[in-house]
């Protein structure tokens, strides 16, 4: 059986290079067009890339923190009542 193409090391490396190239092109495209920021901070170079990265990192950290409070033991749904028989 053939390996799935996304599981191959060469495909993963190619996808990462492609994603980085697209990100670099979008940051470089900011210098070619005139932007009209609503707030002064939005006028900084690569603001959208940094904002997206920081927002994603914040969501991951919030999810990890939320998991600490919502975590249940492995046997949480196992019943110890008379219905077990």
C-alpha positions as semicolon CSV with decimal commas, in nm:
position;residue;x (nm);y (nm);z (nm)
1;X;0,000;0,000;0,000
2;X;0,131;0,343;-0,095
3;X;0,190;0,613;0,165
4;X;-0,062;0,892;0,166
5;X;0,094;1,193;-0,008
6;X;0,048;1,421;0,295
7;X;0,234;1,174;0,517
8;X;0,551;1,183;0,306
9;X;0,839;1,393;0,440
10;X;0,898;1,552;0,100
11;X;0,535;1,665;0,073
12;X;0,538;1,815;0,422
13;X;0,857;2,007;0,344
14;X;0,710;2,131;0,015
15;X;0,389;2,247;0,185
16;X;0,583;2,438;0,454
17;X;0,792;2,610;0,189
18;X;0,477;2,698;-0,003
19;X;0,303;2,841;0,304
20;X;0,608;3,050;0,394
21;X;0,635;3,177;0,035
22;X;0,268;3,281;0,031
23;X;0,308;3,458;0,366
24;X;0,619;3,640;0,242
25;X;0,440;3,744;-0,078
26;X;0,142;3,884;0,113
27;X;0,374;4,084;0,340
28;X;0,566;4,215;0,038
29;X;0,240;4,301;-0,138
30;X;0,166;4,551;0,141
31;X;0,447;4,769;0,008
32;X;0,297;4,771;-0,342
33;X;-0,048;4,896;-0,247
34;X;-0,164;5,193;-0,048
35;X;-0,333;5,086;0,272
36;X;-0,595;5,290;0,453
37;X;-0,569;5,191;0,821
38;X;-0,848;5,273;1,063
39;X;-0,600;5,289;1,351
40;X;-0,237;5,399;1,345
41;X;-0,105;5,057;1,446
42;X;-0,266;4,900;1,140
43;X;-0,029;5,102;0,924
44;X;0,277;4,917;1,050
45;X;0,444;4,682;0,800
46;X;0,325;4,320;0,828
47;X;0,068;4,414;1,093
48;X;-0,184;4,163;0,957
49;X;0,066;3,877;0,974
50;X;0,169;3,959;1,330
51;X;-0,189;4,016;1,440
52;X;-0,299;3,682;1,297
53;X;-0,007;3,499;1,454
54;X;-0,059;3,653;1,797
55;X;-0,436;3,595;1,783
56;X;-0,381;3,227;1,696
57;X;-0,123;3,188;1,976
58;X;-0,364;3,354;2,223
59;X;-0,646;3,117;2,122
60;X;-0,418;2,815;2,173
61;X;-0,310;2,938;2,516
62;X;-0,671;3,010;2,615
63;X;-0,776;2,661;2,502
64;X;-0,496;2,504;2,709
65;X;-0,601;2,707;3,013
66;X;-0,966;2,618;2,960
67;X;-0,870;2,251;2,934
68;X;-0,719;2,267;3,283
69;X;-1,054;2,368;3,429
70;X;-1,275;2,143;3,216
71;X;-1,060;1,831;3,236
72;X;-1,226;1,524;3,386
73;X;-1,076;1,195;3,508
74;X;-1,054;0,906;3,262
75;X;-1,329;0,715;3,441
76;X;-1,563;1,016;3,470
77;X;-1,845;0,857;3,270
78;X;-1,812;0,514;3,430
79;X;-2,111;0,461;3,657
80;X;-2,067;0,320;4,006
81;X;-2,439;0,313;4,074
82;X;-2,679;0,016;4,099
83;X;-2,741;0,019;3,720
84;X;-2,397;-0,141;3,664
85;X;-2,536;-0,462;3,788
